[in-house]
């Protein structure tokens, strides 16, 4: 029972970080119909920004927003200089989702080499700002630590902010409108191109937060060849697809589902099956519901 | 009819010329070049399978590395446990991978766009790692796969890598012949019809689901052969031989070749092998630092990817063709 609750807590924490990454992927998908494979690389670059701010003895509470701002900037630049010209050239033919994927893979390689050139073998570190020793409940140390509470808190605050942004502000309305019907929104006076860049920027900020939280929740160290960030991308993407790739709530549900199930498999079955289980979870959910947990069925036929 | 026969004749000549060229090439190059030649042949087969799936049937796969892994393990297991002769090991690899591909294809046919990309990506990450769970798959060290020494009848100075080069080239030529023919058959036309307009294709009586599953099955079989060939030239099958990076570089190769044209497949395969080589010798001339030599290939490949996507989104061959017709 004790181990069960511990596993659940670990799963929820990991899952909330995957949710954040999934949200980043969903935002990009909604604004431009592109799967951004450089998302992990952008998160890595922004985490390096965070780490180098922290290295100057500046507080975590300044480093986190600055890293998120850097993430937003990187992401917006990516949209403006890479994806916008690409989508203009290839026309809005839905057929080729392959090309943007390849372009962002290329960007991922470039980001990695730039980080490698600048940082080389030096490893950045993002130590937990508060204790990551678990609370003691009736004499036993549980998996919930102040740091994990903080992670859950940050994710929750960001989600509330996002929900508020999407439901209650003009920007949110334009974001929803231009992903739902770009042409009509354009006619209604929404500057769709600008809004798309804004969507990417928000996504970049979410990705940066996911990157920093993932690092503090894991080893606390980042390197340009970090495996954790490829995982963050893969699990974030899987979570987004499970959730139906269109929906923010779906992304959160997908992330939590994935995090919790994977934590149980890691605890009770074994580490080498974790990645394969992610695939199995995905394929089982997609066979039952090809459009994800929260997804609209077959809107774009014919 | 005359035109068709003419086409067949020209392909036959083309294939024989490539075969002859490789035959002469293998006699003049050293061991390392033979190894690289064999690697190019492996990539040709693997990229052809992606082009068949993505370019013709319109399904995305970011997980072909996993299919290569299935083929490699199938070939090695057939050799270790069933003691099959070597050519039957390759056939086993094709059949077993095609079988798994059919299972996967049934799921994939229901999915599209990002869903399919996500599923195949998760497969690429997940599948190789389960090998360490089962002892008969050899764990992290993997299991060995050996085609043996070249037969003595070829002469005593016939080297091991030259033998690999020959086998891989012959296998690649046979596979390309097969893929080329199937793309020109009614199945190929069916796939292209489904890709360009699914509803219209359905109205003409094509069963969309079945056609997609068939494409996935055949593509997997071809990828399985590539996996077995890869195992042959490295003498070993282990999970670390099939990282996510392999799947990505195969997708890269497919884009550099032009996803919609089978003929470009040599360009992508040569690029994947030649760029690291050129980049490392260039950086040795240039600065000599180890770090640059390690990073330059990735930078060049990445930049090339972005350039290709912008300048020749349909691949270099289509680009030339379009210019020619203008």
Boltz contact constraints between the chains, C-beta under 6 A:
constraints:
  - contact:
      token1: [A, 35]
      token2: [B, 114]
      max_distance: 6.0
  - contact:
      token1: [A, 35]
      token2: [B, 117]
      max_distance: 6.0
  - contact:
      token1: [A, 90]
      token2: [B, 313]
      max_distance: 6.0
  - contact:
      token1: [A, 97]
      token2: [B, 113]
      max_distance: 6.0
  - contact:
      token1: [A, 98]
      token2: [B, 60]
      max_distance: 6.0
  - contact:
      token1: [A, 99]
      token2: [B, 309]
      max_distance: 6.0
  - contact:
      token1: [A, 99]
      token2: [B, 313]
      max_distance: 6.0
  - contact:
      token1: [A, 102]
      token2: [B, 255]
      max_distance: 6.0
  - contact:
      token1: [A, 102]
      token2: [B, 305]
      max_distance: 6.0
  - contact:
      token1: [A, 102]
      token2: [B, 309]
      max_distance: 6.0
  - contact:
      token1: [A, 103]
      token2: [B, 306]
      max_distance: 6.0
  - contact:
      token1: [A, 103]
      token2: [B, 309]
      max_distance: 6.0
  - contact:
      token1: [A, 105]
      token2: [B, 248]
      max_distance: 6.0
  - contact:
      token1: [A, 106]
      token2: [B, 302]
      max_distance: 6.0
  - contact:
      token1: [A, 106]
      token2: [B, 305]
      max_distance: 6.0
  - contact:
      token1: [A, 106]
      token2: [B, 306]
      max_distance: 6.0
  - contact:
      token1: [A, 109]
      token2: [B, 298]
      max_distance: 6.0
  - contact:
      token1: [A, 109]
      token2: [B, 302]
      max_distance: 6.0
  - contact:
      token1: [A, 110]
      token2: [B, 302]
      max_distance: 6.0
  - contact:
      token1: [A, 113]
      token2: [B, 295]
      max_distance: 6.0
  - contact:
      token1: [A, 113]
      token2: [B, 298]
      max_distance: 6.0
  - contact:
      token1: [A, 113]
      token2: [B, 299]
      max_distance: 6.0
  - contact:
      token1: [A, 116]
      token2: [B, 295]
      max_distance: 6.0
  - contact:
      token1: [A, 234]
      token2: [B, 125]
      max_distance: 6.0
  - contact:
      token1: [A, 237]
      token2: [B, 118]
      max_distance: 6.0
  - contact:
      token1: [A, 238]
      token2: [B, 118]
      max_distance: 6.0
  - contact:
      token1: [A, 238]
      token2: [B, 122]
      max_distance: 6.0
  - contact:
      token1: [A, 241]
      token2: [B, 115]
      max_distance: 6.0
  - contact:
      token1: [A, 241]
      token2: [B, 118]
      max_distance: 6.0
  - contact:
      token1: [A, 245]
      token2: [B, 114]
      max_distance: 6.0
  - contact:
      token1: [A, 272]
      token2: [B, 129]
      max_distance: 6.0
  - contact:
      token1: [A, 272]
      token2: [B, 132]
      max_distance: 6.0
  - contact:
      token1: [A, 272]
      token2: [B, 133]
      max_distance: 6.0
  - contact:
      token1: [A, 273]
      token2: [B, 133]
      max_distance: 6.0
  - contact:
      token1: [A, 275]
      token2: [B, 125]
      max_distance: 6.0
  - contact:
      token1: [A, 275]
      token2: [B, 126]
      max_distance: 6.0
  - contact:
      token1: [A, 275]
      token2: [B, 129]
      max_distance: 6.0
  - contact:
      token1: [A, 276]
      token2: [B, 126]
      max_distance: 6.0
  - contact:
      token1: [A, 276]
      token2: [B, 130]
      max_distance: 6.0
  - contact:
      token1: [A, 278]
      token2: [B, 122]
      max_distance: 6.0
  - contact:
      token1: [A, 278]
      token2: [B, 126]
      max_distance: 6.0
  - contact:
      token1: [A, 279]
      token2: [B, 122]
      max_distance: 6.0
  - contact:
      token1: [A, 279]
      token2: [B, 123]
      max_distance: 6.0
  - contact:
      token1: [A, 279]
      token2: [B, 126]
      max_distance: 6.0
  - contact:
      token1: [A, 282]
      token2: [B, 119]
      max_distance: 6.0
  - contact:
      token1: [A, 282]
      token2: [B, 122]
      max_distance: 6.0
  - contact:
      token1: [A, 283]
      token2: [B, 107]
      max_distance: 6.0
  - contact:
      token1: [A, 287]
      token2: [B, 107]
      max_distance: 6.0
  - contact:
      token1: [A, 290]
      token2: [B, 110]
      max_distance: 6.0
  - contact:
      token1: [A, 290]
      token2: [B, 111]
      max_distance: 6.0
  - contact:
      token1: [A, 302]
      token2: [B, 199]
      max_distance: 6.0
